[in-house]
Amino acid sequence: KKRKCEDGADSSTSRATESTRPQGVKAAKASGKKPVVKEKGLNDFQTMWSIKQQDLVIKERLSKMSLLDNLIAKKEPLGESEEALKNKLINDLLSN
């Protein structure tokens, strides 16, 4: 069952809260509801892709460094292939 408002107190309180808001609140809320632009998605993807590429380069460099560390840490004499790999890794890491 619905109550009938005789004095209209509810409607006056709801209007009072609207007028006490600082100016521009509705505009701020409306700007937050705008649809997402496709260009923003493309820019986000390009940024993410460049970060991923940088991560891959860093991971590859770390892998080469750990392999070189293992070759240097060996106490027994290195074979021809291991020595060639060690020299190649040193040249690659120093050139970058």
N, CA and C atoms as an extended XYZ file, in Angstrom:
288
Properties=species:S:1:pos:R:3:atomname:S:1:resname:S:1:resid:I:1 pbc="F F F"
N         0.835       -1.186        0.000 N   LYS     1
C         0.000        0.000        0.000 CA  LYS     1
C         0.874        1.242        0.000 C   LYS     1
N         0.521        2.169       -0.799 N   LYS     2
C         1.271        3.417       -0.887 CA  LYS     2
C         0.674        4.460        0.036 C   LYS     2
N         1.565        5.207        0.611 N   ARG     3
C         1.103        6.317        1.452 CA  ARG     3
C         1.017        7.575        0.603 C   ARG     3
N         0.046        8.340        0.867 N   LYS     4
C        -0.081        9.605        0.169 CA  LYS     4
C         0.569       10.687        1.019 C   LYS     4
N         1.427       11.459        0.401 N   CYS     5
C         2.099       12.539        1.121 CA  CYS     5
C         1.178       13.740        1.170 C   CYS     5
N         0.862       14.109        2.361 N   GLU     6
C        -0.023       15.261        2.506 CA  GLU     6
C         0.774       16.553        2.526 C   GLU     6
N         1.937       16.487        3.164 N   ASP     7
C         2.690       17.733        3.284 CA  ASP     7
C         3.787       17.850        2.217 C   ASP     7
N         4.065       16.758        1.478 N   GLY     8
C         5.055       16.809        0.411 CA  GLY     8
C         6.478       16.923        0.942 C   GLY     8
N         6.772       16.384        2.096 N   ALA     9
C         8.092       16.503        2.718 CA  ALA     9
C         9.158       15.725        1.940 C   ALA     9
N         8.776       14.579        1.404 N   ASP    10
C         9.760       13.771        0.683 CA  ASP    10
C        10.263       14.455       -0.579 C   ASP    10
N         9.366       15.059       -1.314 N   SER    11
C         9.779       15.681       -2.555 CA  SER    11
C        10.646       16.909       -2.280 C   SER    11
N        10.395       17.619       -1.211 N   SER    12
C        11.203       18.800       -0.924 CA  SER    12
C        12.612       18.420       -0.477 C   SER    12
N        12.775       17.292        0.233 N   THR    13
C        14.117       16.891        0.656 CA  THR    13
C        14.941       16.411       -0.519 C   THR    13
N        14.302       15.749       -1.488 N   SER    14
C        15.064       15.284       -2.643 CA  SER    14
C        15.522       16.466       -3.493 C   SER    14
N        14.722       17.494       -3.593 N   ARG    15
C        15.127       18.676       -4.350 CA  ARG    15
C        16.213       19.458       -3.600 C   ARG    15
N        16.209       19.394       -2.317 N   ALA    16
C        17.208       20.111       -1.530 CA  ALA    16
C        18.596       19.501       -1.732 C   ALA    16
N        18.647       18.187       -1.858 N   THR    17
C        19.951       17.560       -2.062 CA  THR    17
C        20.510       17.892       -3.441 C   THR    17
N        19.651       18.061       -4.419 N   GLU    18
C        20.116       18.415       -5.753 CA  GLU    18
C        20.727       19.808       -5.768 C   GLU    18
N        20.117       20.763       -5.064 N   SER    19
C        20.612       22.134       -5.097 CA  SER    19
C        21.862       22.305       -4.239 C   SER    19
N        22.152       21.396       -3.304 N   THR    20
C        23.338       21.538       -2.467 CA  THR    20
C        24.587       20.979       -3.134 C   THR    20
N        24.456       20.315       -4.250 N   ARG    21
C        25.631       19.805       -4.975 CA  ARG    21
C        26.449       20.966       -5.517 C   ARG    21
N        27.766       20.815       -5.515 N   PRO    22
C        28.577       21.863       -6.148 CA  PRO    22
C        28.319       21.888       -7.650 C   PRO    22
N        28.528       23.035       -8.217 N   GLN    23
C        28.262       23.189       -9.642 CA  GLN    23
C        29.268       22.373      -10.443 C   GLN    23
N        28.810       21.662      -11.445 N   GLY    24
C        29.688       20.865      -12.284 CA  GLY    24
C        29.695       19.394      -11.930 C   GLY    24
N        28.997       18.979      -10.884 N   VAL    25
C        28.976       17.571      -10.503 CA  VAL    25
C        28.256       16.756      -11.563 C   VAL    25
N        27.144       17.274      -12.041 N   LYS    26
C        26.408       16.550      -13.078 CA  LYS    26
C        27.241       16.443      -14.351 C   LYS    26
N        27.949       17.493      -14.673 N   ALA    27
C        28.791       17.467      -15.873 CA  ALA    27
C        29.902       16.440      -15.716 C   ALA    27
N        30.465       16.327      -14.527 N   ALA    28
C        31.530       15.348      -14.287 CA  ALA    28
C        30.987       13.935      -14.391 C   ALA    28
N        29.805       13.729      -13.863 N   LYS    29
C        29.197       12.400      -13.950 CA  LYS    29
C        28.876       12.055      -15.404 C   LYS    29
N        28.391       13.019      -16.160 N   ALA    30
C        28.025       12.771      -17.552 CA  ALA    30
C        29.254       12.463      -18.400 C   ALA    30
N        30.375       13.123      -18.105 N   SER    31
C        31.572       12.861      -18.906 CA  SER    31
C        32.122       11.463      -18.633 C   SER    31
N        31.869       10.920      -17.463 N   GLY    32
C        32.321        9.573      -17.136 CA  GLY    32
C        31.517        8.504      -17.839 C   GLY    32
N        30.359        8.857      -18.352 N   LYS    33
C        29.491        7.870      -18.988 CA  LYS    33
C        29.624        7.863      -20.513 C   LYS    33
N        30.585        8.610      -21.059 N   LYS    34
C        30.753        8.638      -22.506 CA  LYS    34
C        31.291        7.300      -22.988 C   LYS    34
N        30.933        6.893      -24.198 N   PRO    35
C        31.423        5.615      -24.717 CA  PRO    35
C        32.939        5.649      -24.953 C   PRO    35
N        33.555        4.491      -24.880 N   VAL    36
C        34.991        4.372      -25.068 CA  VAL    36
C        35.316        4.571      -26.540 C   VAL    36
N        36.320        5.364      -26.811 N   VAL    37
C        36.725        5.669      -28.179 CA  VAL    37
C        37.689        4.581      -28.649 C   VAL    37
N        37.582        4.182      -29.906 N   LYS    38
C        38.424        3.114      -30.438 CA  LYS    38
C        39.894        3.522      -30.494 C   LYS    38
N        40.175        4.793      -30.699 N   GLU    39
C        41.565        5.248      -30.761 CA  GLU    39
C        42.270        4.996      -29.440 C   GLU    39
N        41.562        5.170      -28.354 N   LYS    40
C        42.161        4.929      -27.042 CA  LYS    40
C        42.536        3.452      -26.916 C   LYS    40
N        41.696        2.587      -27.400 N   GLY    41
C        41.994        1.161      -27.373 CA  GLY    41
C        43.204        0.824      -28.216 C   GLY    41
N        43.321        1.462      -29.361 N   LEU    42
C        44.467        1.239      -30.247 CA  LEU    42
C        45.748        1.746      -29.590 C   LEU    42
N        45.679        2.916      -28.971 N   ASN    43
C        46.856        3.459      -28.289 CA  ASN    43
C        47.271        2.570      -27.128 C   ASN    43
N        46.294        2.078      -26.389 N   ASP    44
C        46.592        1.171      -25.276 CA  ASP    44
C        47.261       -0.096      -25.786 C   ASP    44
N        46.761       -0.625      -26.901 N   PHE    45
C        47.338       -1.841      -27.469 CA  PHE    45
C        48.773       -1.598      -27.921 C   PHE    45
N        49.014       -0.468      -28.577 N   GLN    46
C        50.367       -0.159      -29.047 CA  GLN    46
C        51.325        0.012      -27.870 C   GLN    46
N        50.870        0.649      -26.820 N   THR    47
C        51.698        0.813      -25.628 CA  THR    47
C        52.011       -0.539      -25.013 C   THR    47
N        50.992       -1.380      -24.904 N   MET    48
C        51.183       -2.708      -24.332 CA  MET    48
C        52.132       -3.534      -25.198 C   MET    48
N        52.021       -3.417      -26.511 N   TRP    49
C        52.878       -4.173      -27.425 CA  TRP    49
C        54.335       -3.730      -27.286 C   TRP    49
N        54.562       -2.429      -27.181 N   SER    50
C        55.945       -1.951      -27.046 CA  SER    50
C        56.546       -2.396      -25.714 C   SER    50
N        55.759       -2.408      -24.661 N   ILE    51
C        56.243       -2.894      -23.363 CA  ILE    51
C        56.576       -4.373      -23.455 C   ILE    51
N        55.737       -5.130      -24.138 N   LYS    52
C        55.983       -6.567      -24.311 CA  LYS    52
C        57.270       -6.805      -25.094 C   LYS    52
N        57.501       -6.018      -26.132 N   GLN    53
C        58.724       -6.155      -26.924 CA  GLN    53
C        59.961       -5.863      -26.071 C   GLN    53
N        59.883       -4.824      -25.241 N   GLN    54
C        60.999       -4.493      -24.356 CA  GLN    54
C        61.253       -5.619      -23.360 C   GLN    54
N        60.184       -6.196      -22.838 N   ASP    55
C        60.327       -7.324      -21.903 CA  ASP    55
C        61.014       -8.511      -22.565 C   ASP    55
N        60.633       -8.802      -23.799 N   LEU    56
C        61.251       -9.919      -24.511 CA  LEU    56
C        62.738       -9.689      -24.737 C   LEU    56
N        63.112       -8.459      -25.076 N   VAL    57
C        64.527       -8.141      -25.286 CA  VAL    57
C        65.303       -8.307      -23.976 C   VAL    57
N        64.737       -7.835      -22.888 N   ILE    58
C        65.399       -7.953      -21.580 CA  ILE    58
C        65.527       -9.411      -21.171 C   ILE    58
N        64.474      -10.209      -21.386 N   LYS    59
C        64.532      -11.630      -21.034 CA  LYS    59
C        65.593      -12.363      -21.848 C   LYS    59
N        65.694      -12.020      -23.137 N   GLU    60
C        66.699      -12.656      -23.987 CA  GLU    60
C        68.105      -12.299      -23.506 C   GLU    60
N        68.302      -11.045      -23.157 N   ARG    61
C        69.609      -10.601      -22.658 CA  ARG    61
C        69.959      -11.315      -21.352 C   ARG    61
N        68.999      -11.445      -20.440 N   LEU    62
C        69.247      -12.146      -19.177 CA  LEU    62
C        69.566      -13.617      -19.406 C   LEU    62
N        68.892      -14.211      -20.361 N   SER    63
C        69.158      -15.611      -20.670 CA  SER    63
C        70.574      -15.789      -21.198 C   SER    63
N        71.011      -14.874      -22.071 N   LYS    64
C        72.372      -14.934      -22.589 CA  LYS    64
C        73.385      -14.736      -21.466 C   LYS    64
N        73.081      -13.822      -20.560 N   MET    65
C        74.000      -13.556      -19.452 CA  MET    65
C        74.125      -14.756      -18.519 C   MET    65
N        73.011      -15.416      -18.254 N   SER    66
C        73.073      -16.591      -17.374 CA  SER    66
C        73.838      -17.735      -18.045 C   SER    66
N        73.660      -17.895      -19.354 N   LEU    67
C        74.400      -18.920      -20.093 CA  LEU    67
C        75.900      -18.623      -20.062 C   LEU    67
N        76.254      -17.360      -20.242 N   LEU    68
C        77.662      -16.958      -20.181 CA  LEU    68
C        78.232      -17.174      -18.784 C   LEU    68
N        77.442      -16.860      -17.761 N   ASP    69
C        77.884      -17.109      -16.380 CA  ASP    69
C        78.171      -18.581      -16.151 C   ASP    69
N        77.300      -19.435      -16.663 N   ASN    70
C        77.511      -20.876      -16.502 CA  ASN    70
C        78.785      -21.338      -17.223 C   ASN    70
N        79.029      -20.786      -18.409 N   LEU    71
C        80.235      -21.167      -19.149 CA  LEU    71
C        81.506      -20.667      -18.446 C   LEU    71
N        81.450      -19.486      -17.893 N   ILE    72
C        82.616      -18.937      -17.200 CA  ILE    72
C        82.880      -19.684      -15.896 C   ILE    72
N        81.806      -20.114      -15.231 N   ALA    73
C        81.944      -20.773      -13.933 CA  ALA    73
C        82.463      -22.209      -14.027 C   ALA    73
N        82.453      -22.790      -15.218 N   LYS    74
C        82.937      -24.170      -15.365 CA  LYS    74
C        84.418      -24.247      -15.019 C   LYS    74
N        84.783      -25.254      -14.234 N   LYS    75
C        86.173      -25.405      -13.818 CA  LYS    75
C        86.977      -26.246      -14.809 C   LYS    75
N        86.325      -27.196      -15.457 N   GLU    76
C        87.047      -28.013      -16.437 CA  GLU    76
C        87.210      -27.232      -17.737 C   GLU    76
N        88.166      -27.590      -18.529 N   PRO    77
C        88.393      -26.854      -19.788 CA  PRO    77
C        87.193      -26.987      -20.731 C   PRO    77
N        86.917      -25.909      -21.438 N   LEU    78
C        85.779      -25.875      -22.358 CA  LEU    78
C        86.152      -26.501      -23.694 C   LEU    78
N        85.142      -27.106      -24.323 N   GLY    79
C        85.334      -27.666      -25.662 CA  GLY    79
C        85.337      -26.549      -26.687 C   GLY    79
N        85.585      -26.922      -27.938 N   GLU    80
C        85.626      -25.923      -29.009 CA  GLU    80
C        84.295      -25.200      -29.163 C   GLU    80
N        83.210      -25.959      -29.142 N   SER    81
C        81.883      -25.350      -29.333 CA  SER    81
C        81.524      -24.449      -28.152 C   SER    81
N        81.860      -24.881      -26.941 N   GLU    82
C        81.563      -24.065      -25.769 CA  GLU    82
C        82.394      -22.784      -25.772 C   GLU    82
N        83.653      -22.917      -26.171 N   GLU    83
C        84.529      -21.736      -26.248 CA  GLU    83
C        84.014      -20.760      -27.305 C   GLU    83
N        83.582      -21.263      -28.436 N   ALA    84
C        83.036      -20.411      -29.498 CA  ALA    84
C        81.753      -19.727      -29.027 C   ALA    84
N        80.904      -20.480      -28.327 N   LEU    85
C        79.669      -19.910      -27.792 CA  LEU    85
C        79.978      -18.820      -26.776 C   LEU    85
N        80.946      -19.070      -25.914 N   LYS    86
C        81.337      -18.087      -24.904 CA  LYS    86
C        81.821      -16.806      -25.578 C   LYS    86
N        82.663      -16.931      -26.586 N   ASN    87
C        83.164      -15.745      -27.292 CA  ASN    87
C        82.047      -14.995      -28.007 C   ASN    87
N        81.125      -15.742      -28.596 N   LYS    88
C        79.994      -15.108      -29.296 CA  LYS    88
C        79.099      -14.349      -28.309 C   LYS    88
N        78.819      -14.954      -27.147 N   LEU    89
C        77.987      -14.313      -26.138 CA  LEU    89
C        78.664      -13.047      -25.603 C   LEU    89
N        79.963      -13.125      -25.386 N   ILE    90
C        80.688      -11.943      -24.895 CA  ILE    90
C        80.596      -10.826      -25.921 C   ILE    90
N        80.798      -11.146      -27.190 N   ASN    91
C        80.710      -10.119      -28.243 CA  ASN    91
C        79.309       -9.531      -28.346 C   ASN    91
N        78.274      -10.375      -28.266 N   ASP    92
C        76.884       -9.904      -28.336 CA  ASP    92
C        76.539       -8.985      -27.178 C   ASP    92
N        76.935       -9.377      -25.974 N   LEU    93
C        76.592       -8.586      -24.799 CA  LEU    93
C        77.375       -7.271      -24.745 C   LEU    93
N        78.595       -7.275      -25.238 N   LEU    94
C        79.377       -6.041      -25.238 CA  LEU    94
C        78.948       -5.093      -26.352 C   LEU    94
N        78.441       -5.620      -27.447 N   SER    95
C        78.024       -4.760      -28.563 CA  SER    95
C        76.706       -4.047      -28.259 C   SER    95
N        75.885       -4.635      -27.413 N   ASN    96
C        74.594       -3.999      -27.067 CA  ASN    96
C        74.789       -3.098      -25.931 C   ASN    96
